[in-house]
Amino acid sequence: MSQKTDTAPDASRTGIASQFRFDLNGLGMVFIIIALCIVFSWLNPNFYSGTNLRNVARQTAILGIVACGQTIVILSGGFDLSAGMVIGLISVTSSLIMIDHGLVIGCLSAIGIGLAIGAFNGIMIAKAGLPAFIATLAMYSAARGLALIISGGLPITDMPFEFGWIGAGQILTLPVPALISLMVFLLCSFLMVKTRFGRHVYAIGGNQDSALFSGINVDRVKILVWSLHGGLVGLAALVLTSRAVSAHATLGEGMELESIAATVIGGTALGRGRGSILNTFLGVVVMAILTNGLNLINVSSYYQMVAIGIIIATAVYVDQFKRVKS
């Protein structure tokens, strides 16, 4: 009689192994971070000031939260183009709920709305068979329109005073948003390394047909993946709204591309089920240092957008080059 084995195919074990391996990609990321720090501290000595470093940590926290969810989505074989506009929709909706029903209900509603939107995306992709590109592009447009309708195109203020602590507060001089982001990274890393869910995500991203034949409920896992990502987007919207001290329909504009950039820079392969939360963390750090450093030396945000586009294209090219050579 044969013994019962784990249902996840070998692809999942290969993917999970990359969570533990400090490979050349991770080492290269560390060298890039060190080089960027040296260059920008030489160009502007204020780069190393405590105030600037805390601002960097606070600003990057939102990107880190979204990038964690984006990484899991990409590991499962998809990607999300709607995150930025969904942040705006959650921001205005949860803010109105908070004004009417109080701080706690408003905060819970942000995460709840994110979970619902993520689940809807997951159902469109897993059950209706829509490509992730089409499903999330449709959600991008719908979320933007709904946010503008609900808010009337105007910012929403008058949230409870205590709400500002989430985005601007500190614990032992450490910014609260950074601590929230760090906790998200740790929990997501544990989820992907230590749980059957994580193994199944890697298996589906590596070879969906093999995962299906091995007994994995692919549709259910995909819906859970997108729901988790939606919840994290809701959390990011909550932190960003608190930090901005107001809600607006376009509050998270561009976050979808930045989160994909951080994930790809971190070495997560598009459509191959290979990558890790740790390397995404390093990718987020690179994005944070690059953006902050360019701001300190007064480089226009327009040029920064061009730089991000070049970085995404280069990172994908390097990944494809490695794939051909392997």
N, C-alpha and C positions, 0 to 999 in steps of 0.2 A: 504493500500500500504506500503510495507516495505521500510525503509530508506536505502540509499546507504551506504555501509560500506567499510572500507579499505580492499583491496584484500589480503593483507598479512595475513597468518594464525597466530595463537597464538604463534607458535614457534618463529616468528620474534620478538614479543613483549617480550618474555622470554629472548631471546638473547640480545636485546637492553637494557633490565633492568640491565644486568650485566655490561654495560658501566658505569652506575651511581653508582652501589653498590660497596662500598669499603669493599668487603667480606673478609673472613678469608684468602683466597688465597693472596689477595693484602696485607693484614696486615702481613702475613707470609713473603712475599717478602721483605717488609720494614725491618723486623727484620733480615732477611738474609743479606740484604745490610749493615745494621748497624754492624752486627757481622763481616762481611768480612772487613769492614773499620777498625774496632778495631784491628783485627788480623794482617792485612797487615801493618797498621801504627806502630804496635808494632814490627813486624819483620823488617821493614825498615822505619825509620822516614821520608824519602824523599817522601813517599806516599802522604802526605798532602801538599807537596810544590805546589805553584801556577803553576810552570812550568809543573809538572807532571799531575796535574789536567786538565790543558789546553790540554796537549798531549792526555790524556784519552778521553776528549770530542771530539777532532779532529779525533782520530782514530776510535771512536765508531760511529761517525756520519754516515759513509757509511753503517755499519750494521743496524743502526736505520732506514735508508731510505728503505733498502731492506726488513727489518723485517715488516715494515708497510704494504707493498704490500703482503708479504708472509702471514701475518695475515688475510687479506681480502680474499686471495685465500683459505686459510684453512677454514675460516668461511663459504665459499661457498661450501665446501666439497672436495676440491682438495689440492694439494701441488705442489711446483715447485722444481725440481731437477736440473734445467738448469741455474739458476741465475748466478752462478760463471762464467761459460764459456760464457754466453751471455754478461756479463760485459766485458770480454776480447775482444769479437767480436766488441762490440760497441766502446770500447776504441780505437782499432786500426783503425776502419773504420772512426769514427768521427774525429780522429786526422789527418788522411790523408785529409779529407774534410776541416778541419780547416787550414791546411798548404796551401791548394790550394785556398780556398775561404774566409778565414778570421775567426776571433774569433766568431762573432755572428752566422754565418751560421754553423760553426762547433759545437757550443753548442746546437743549435736548432736541428741539425741532430742527436745528441746523444739521445735526448729525442724522436725524431721522429722514429729513428730506433728501440728504445725500445718499443714504442707503436706498431709498425708494427709486431715485433717479438711476443709481447704479444698477439696481435689480432690473429696471426697465430696459436699460442698455443691454444687460446680460440676456434677457429674454429675447430681445430683437435679434441678437447675434446667435444665441444657442438654439432657440426654438424656431424663430422665423427664418433663420439662415442668412441674415443680412451680413455682408462683410463689415468688419469693425470700422473701416474707413467710412462707409456709407451711413451706418447707424449713428456713429458719433458726430459726423458732419451734420446730419439731420438734427441731432440733439443740440449741437452748437447753435444752429439757427433758431430752433424753437426756444431754447433757454434764453437767448439774447432778446427775442421778441417778447417773451413772457415777463422777463425782468423789466423791460422798458414799459410794458403795459402796467404792471403792478406798481412801479415807482413813479410813473408819469415822466420818466426821464430826469427826475430830480433826486438829489441825495436825501437820505433819510437819517435824521439825527434824533435827539431826545431819548437815547437809550439810557438805561440806569447807569449811574456814576460808577458803580462797582464793576461794571462790564469792562471798563478800560484797563483793569488790572491784568486781564488775560493777555492783552497785547503789549502792555507797557510796564507791567510789574516785574519785580526782581525777587529772587530768593537767594540770600547770601551773595549778592552782587551778580548773580547769574540771571539773565533774562528769562522770564517765564516761557515765552514762545520757544526759545532754544531748548529748554528742559522738556517741553511737550514734544518737540520734534525728536529729541534724543530718545525719549521713551517709545515713540512710534517706531523708530529704527530698530530698537532692541526687540520690541514685540514682533515686528514683521520678520526680523531675522530668525527669531525663535520659531515662528510659525512656519517659515520655509525650510528650516533645517530639522526641526524636531518632531514635526507632525506628519501624519499620513496625507493631510490636505496638501502640504508643501510638496511631497513626493509626487502626488497626482498632478499638481500644476506643472512641475518639470516634465513629467511624462507626456502630458497633453501638448506642451510647447515643443517637445522634441519630436514627437510623432503621434499625431492625434489618432490615426487609424490603429496603430499598435496599442495605444492606451485604451481605445474602445474595445479591441479584441481581448485585452487582458482583464476586462471586467470593470473598468472604471466608468462611472456614470459621468461622462464628459459634459453633458448639458448641465447637470447639477453643479459640477465643479466650476464651470464657466460662469454660471449665474452667481455663485458664491464669490468668485474672484471679482466680478464687476460690482457686486454689492459692497464688498470690502473696500474697493477703490472708491466707490461713491461715498461711503462713510468717512473715509479719510479726506476726500474733497470737501465734505461738509465741515469737518474739523478745521481744515485749512481756511475755509470761508469764515468760520467763527473767529479764528485768531486774526485774520487779516482785517475783518470788520472792526474788531476791538482795537487793533493797532491804528486804523485809519480814523477811528472815532466817528465813523459814519458809514452808511451802506450806500452802494451805487451799483447800477446795472452792469457797468463795465469794470468793476473793481478788480477782477482777476484776469483781465485781458492779457493774452500772451503767455499765461501760465502753462497752457498745454504744450507749447513748443519748448519752453524752458525746462519743463519736467522731462520731456522726451530727450532733450539735449543732455541733461544731467545723467539720465539713465544710459544713453548710448555712449557718452564720454566715459562712464564707469565700466564699459565693456559688455553690457548686456546685449546679446545678439538678437537682432530682429528676426522673429519667426523660427528660432532654433532651440528655444528652451535652455539657453546657456546664459549664466550671469549670476550675480549675487547682490544682496542688499548692502553688504559691506562696500563693494565697489561703487554702488550707486551713491553711498555716503561720500566717498572720495570724489565722485563726479560732482556732487552738490558743492563740496568745498572748493573745487576748482572754479565752478561757476560763480560762487560767492566772491572769491578772491579776485577773479578777473573783472567782475562787474564793479566791485568796490574800488579796485585799483584804477580802473579806467575813469570812474567818477572823480577820484581824487586828483587825477591829472587832467581833468576837464575835457575828456573825450565825449563828444556828442552821443546821445542815446541812439541816434540814427546809425552811427558807425558801429555801435555796440550790437545793434540788431543784425547788421551785415556780418559782424564777427561771429555771432552765434550761428547764423546760417552756414558759414564756412566751416565752423567747428563740427556741426552736425554732419555735413556732407563728408568731411575728412574722416570722422570717426566711423561712419558707415562704410566708407571706402576701405579703411584699414581692416574692418571686420570682414568684409567680403574678400579682401586679399588673403587674410589668414585662412578663410574657409577654403579658398582655391588651393592654397599651399598645403593644407592639412590632409 
